[in-house]
Amino acid sequence: MKPILFVISFFILGCFLSANLSAQANPDAILGIWFNEEKDAKIKVYKENGKFYGKIVWHKTGDDISPYDENNPDPELKKRKKVGLVILTDFEFDDGQWEDGDIYDPKSGKTYSCVIKLQKDGRLHVRGYIGISLLGRTTHWTKAE
């Protein structure tokens, strides 16, 4: 019985390490265009000076959806358009995830600390938080390309 448990444990550990190493080997896997969870915006994730950023390249508009950053607490910034707005800033890749960056939520006008992980199913696990990541909200983005 012990040899079977050893083999199963070794196999599970090997799968975990393999998935972790593949993410570590490709920090650029996050690059590209992503739909937010509601699919009402597309965000282009790009790399600049070794850090990762994301800007809105398409946003659904309509009678009840403004094309402007109207929820921003700064009156001057309420005039800027959502398309072209940088919402992910200063992310660094470390140990299989993108961290130490911030995410701006134009729906609330607030900025949060954030960590991003690429899931095995290809979705981005985007976690915005205040203070510690246990106190936050997670959303999942899907590749738009």
N, C-alpha and C positions, 0 to 999 in steps of 0.2 A: 504494500500500500504506500509506503514512504517513497519508493522510486517513482510511482505514478504522480504523487503530489509534487515531487521535485521537478519532474518533467513539465507538468502543468504550470507550476510557478515560474520555471525558467522560460517557458513559451510566452506567458503573459508579460513577464519582465522584458523579454526580447521585443515583443510587439510595442510595448510602451516606449522603449528606448528608440526603436526604429522610427516610430511616429514623431517622437521628440527631436531626433537628430535630423529628420527630413525637414521639419519646420525650421530648425536652427540653420540648416544649410541653405535655406532660401529666404532671406529676409525680404526680398523683393516680391514675394508671393502676394502681398497685399496690394500691389500696384494695379491700377486699372479703374474701371467705372463700376460702381456698386449702387444698387437700389437700396434705399432705406426700407425698414420693415413695412411701412404703410404703402410703399411703392409710389409715393407722391413726390419723390425727389431722387435724382441721381447725383452721386458724389464721386468725383475723380480723385483717387489717391495717387499722389506723386511724391517723388523724392527730390529734395533740394539740400545741398551741402551736408549729406549724410543723414538727414532727418526726414521724417515722413509727414506729409500734410494732406489735407483733403478739402476740396472746394465743391460747392454746388454747381453743377453744369446744366442741370435741367430741374425745373420745379413746376409742378402742376399749379395752375392758377384758375380762378373762377370767381363767381359772385361772392363766395364766402372765404376765398383764399387770396390774401394780398400778395403781390409780387415783391413787396418791400419788407424790410426788417423792422416792422412796426412794433414788435414787443421788446425791442432793445431799450434798456433803461436810459441810455444816453440819447437825448433829443436829436443830436446831430446825426447819429447812426441810424435812426428810424427811417431816414430818407434813402438809405442804400438799398439796392436791389438784392434779393436773395440769390439770384443767379450770379455766380462769380464770387460769392461770399465764402471765405475760408473758414471752415468749421472744425477742422482737425489741425492742431498745431504742435510742432516740436516732438513728435514721437520718435523714440529710439527702439531699435530691435535688440532684445536681450532674452536669452533663455527661452526661445520659442514664442515670444509674444512682443507686441509693440506697447511700450509703456512710457511713463514720465511725460505724457502729453496732455493736452486739454481738448475738450469737445465743447463747442458752442451750440446750444439748442435754440434755433430761431423761433420755435413755437413758444418758448417760455422767456427768451431773452437772457438766459443764464448760461454761465460757463462752468464746466465741471472738470475735475481730474478724470482721466480715462485710461483704460487698458483695453487692448484689442487682441483677440486670439483668433487664428484661423482654425475652424473646426474641421473634422475629418470629412464632413459632408460638403465642404467648400464654402460654407457661410462664414461671415465674420461675426464673432461674438463681441459686441461693443458694450462695454460697461462704464457708464458715467457715475461718478460718486463724489461725495463731499467728505473729506477726512480720510476714512478708510473704505476700502472697496465693499465691505459688508453693508455699508449704508449707501445704496445706490440703486440704479435701474439698468437692466440689460435689454438690449435690442439686438436683433439679428439682421444683417445686411446680406443680400444675395448679389452675385455677379451679374452685371447687366449686359456684358458683352457676349 
